[in-house]
Amino acid sequence: MAKRIEKKTMKALSLKQPWANLVAEGKKTIETRKWSTRYRGDLVICSSRKPEIEPYGCAICIVELYDVGPMKKEHEKAACIEVYKGAHSWFLRNLRKIDPVFPIHGQLGIYDLEIPEGVLVR
């Protein structure tokens, strides 16, 4: 059942493809970064403009960031990447698809994203 997003601004994170699609498909439940964050809560996952793998330059789903810690070998499958020096595992759950996806101007780090009126989550 779809429901309307009530918040006008949400925290967002841009990912390159194909990782953004893997998160949106529920196949990637750990994102990795070389930096940590104290932020916990909902994140709009946005697909960066490059490479041009559809849907690029769009907000595509919402996930909950519920924990962050040093990346370990056992995280590789859920992260869809091998462990690398300085990597932090960002644990994601509660995937919700955005309908319709909408274009964004991505940024580095966690940023505030304005949600257009009429966007639904499924």
Helices and strands as residue ranges (DSSP letters): E 3-4, E 9-15, H 19-24, E 30-33, E 41-47, E 58-70, G 73-75, H 76-79, E 88-103, E 111-114, E 120-121
